[in-house]
Every structure is written in structure tokens, then in C-alpha cells.
């Protein structure tokens, strides 16, 4: 069952209220697909409400615009504080980008309008999302979804963005 129209300006609270209200009307044995929704906090809340699948441009579009998703929140690579930072985008990430490049080098590439920056940031964000979804699947299988969501929610609030 595809659900759409919840990413067109509604607040997250309004989206979650609709998902709460419609949940009992959807057959539980069928997959539930939420179209065009995809911030990490949106995904956490939607999975909690029975959504199984998502599609969204956020991981790739935000990467091209210098916004990177990490295990500690969102990093904006264009911020000056990353100019001399020799750490990876995310210390806990095993993606190709984090294993081979520093955040300062990627920031330098981005400032020079080098397409490699967008490519490396996209690799990172897509890897991050794949890992997030893998964690959610494992938590569902292990009946620990609520615990995982509580653990992750604080990392993706607006306050944690830099």
C-alpha cells in the first residue's frame, strides 16, 4: 500500500498523526510504502508506525549540497570548522569515503566545485541510509525496535544539526 502526500509541507507531527490514524485501516500482511519521506527522524517515526518502505531524494540531494548524515547527527561540510579537520566524516562509518578521505579534503573539493566531492558525499550518505535501514530490520527481527529508536532519535533532532 502506497501512501503519498505527506511530504508536501506538513509538519512531522502531522505526518505521524496521519500514520497513527490510518494504521488500523491498512492490512498488516501487506507492505506499506511511504512515498517521498526520508529524513532519519521521519524514517524512525514511520517505521515505528508500521511503514516498511521509503523512497526519497534526501540522501543524494543533501549530499550534493554538503549535508552529511552521521551517527552523531547532521554535519554541514561547508562550515568553516571543517577546514582543518583531519578526521573522516563519521568515525564510526565504514563507507569508502570515511575510510579513505578526511572531511577537510572533501570540504576543499566542494569549495573548488570538484564533482568528486558530491560523489564522495553521496557514497557516504547512501551508505549511512543503508546501514540505518539494516539496523531497523535487525531490530524488528530481534523485537528491539523501540530500544533502537530511542537510542537513535536524539541524534537526528534539529538541535544536533551543525
C-alpha positions in Angstrom: 0.0 0.0 0.0 1.5 3.3 -1.1 0.9 6.4 1.0 1.7 9.7 -0.5 1.1 13.4 0.0 2.7 13.5 3.5 5.9 15.2 2.4 4.5 18.4 0.9 4.8 20.8 3.7 3.1 19.1 6.6 4.9 19.0 9.9 6.4 15.8 11.1 3.8 15.7 13.9 1.0 16.0 11.3 2.5 13.2 9.2 2.8 10.9 12.3 -0.8 11.7 13.3 -2.0 10.6 9.8 0.1 7.4 10.0 -1.3 6.7 13.5 -4.8 7.2 12.3 -4.5 5.2 9.1 -2.5 2.2 10.6 -5.6 0.2 11.6 -7.1 0.5 8.1 -4.1 -1.0 6.4 -3.8 -4.8 6.0 -0.9 -5.8 8.3 0.2 -8.7 6.0 0.9 -6.3 3.1 3.9 -4.0 2.8 3.3 -0.3 3.5 5.2 2.2 1.3 5.6 5.9 2.3 6.5 8.0 -0.8 8.9 10.9 -0.7 9.7 10.8 3.0 13.2 10.3 4.2 14.9 12.2 6.9 16.3 9.8 9.5 13.9 11.0 12.1 11.0 10.7 9.6 12.0 7.1 8.9 12.4 6.2 12.6 8.9 7.5 13.4 7.3 6.0 10.3 8.9 2.5 10.9 7.6 2.8 14.5 4.1 3.3 12.9 4.3 0.3 10.6 5.9 1.7 7.4 8.1 -0.8 5.6 9.5 1.0 2.5 10.6 4.5 1.6 12.0 6.5 -1.3 13.4 9.9 -1.2 16.0 12.2 -2.8 17.3 13.4 0.6 20.4 11.2 0.8 21.7 12.2 -2.6 20.4 15.7 -2.9 21.6 16.7 0.6 25.0 15.2 -0.1 25.4 17.3 -3.3 24.6 20.3 -1.1 27.1 19.4 1.6 24.8 18.0 4.2 26.1 14.7 5.6 24.2 12.2 7.9 26.4 10.7 10.6 25.9 8.5 13.7 26.0 11.7 15.8 23.8 13.9 13.7 24.0 16.0 10.6 27.2 17.7 9.5 27.3 20.6 7.1 30.6 20.3 5.4 30.6 23.9 4.2 31.0 25.1 7.8 34.4 26.6 8.4 35.1 24.4 11.4 35.8 21.5 9.0 38.5 23.4 7.0 41.4 21.8 9.0 39.6 18.7 10.4 41.6 15.6 9.6 39.0 13.1 10.8 36.6 11.3 8.5 33.0 12.4 8.1 32.0 9.9 10.7 34.5 8.0 12.9 32.1 5.1 13.2 31.4 4.7 9.4 32.9 2.0 7.3 32.0 3.5 3.9 34.6 4.1 1.2 34.6 7.8 1.7 35.1 7.7 5.5 37.8 5.0 5.2 39.8 7.0 2.6 39.2 10.7 2.9 39.2 13.4 5.5 36.3 15.8 6.0 38.7 18.8 5.3 39.8 17.3 2.0 36.2 16.7 0.9 35.3 20.3 2.0 38.2 21.5 -0.1 36.9 19.6 -3.1 33.4 21.0 -2.5 34.7 24.6 -2.3 36.5 24.1 -5.6 33.3 22.8 -7.2 35.1 19.5 -7.9 32.4 16.9 -8.8 34.4 14.3 -6.8 33.1 16.0 -3.6 29.5 15.4 -4.5 30.3 11.8 -5.4 32.1 11.1 -2.2 29.4 12.7 -0.1 26.8 10.7 -1.9 28.6 7.5 -1.3 28.7 8.3 2.4 25.0 9.3 2.7 23.7 6.3 0.8 25.9 4.0 2.9 24.6 5.7 6.1 21.0 5.1 4.9 21.7 1.5 4.0 23.2 1.0 7.5 20.2 2.7 9.2 17.7 0.5 7.4 19.8 -2.6 8.2 19.7 -1.7 11.9 16.0 -1.2 11.7 15.4 -4.5 10.0 17.6 -6.3 12.6 15.7 -4.6 15.5 12.4 -5.6 14.0 13.6 -9.2 13.8 15.0 -9.1 17.3 11.9 -7.4 18.8 14.1 -4.4 19.9 12.7 -1.7 17.6 11.6 0.6 20.4 15.0 0.4 22.1 16.8 1.2 18.8 14.5 4.1 18.0 15.1 5.6 21.5 18.8 5.2 21.0 18.9 6.9 17.6 16.2 9.6 18.0 18.3 12.1 19.8 21.0 12.1 17.0 18.6 13.3 14.4 16.7 16.1 16.1 17.1 19.6 14.8 19.2 20.5 17.8 22.0 18.1 16.7 22.5 19.7 13.3 25.6 21.9 12.9 
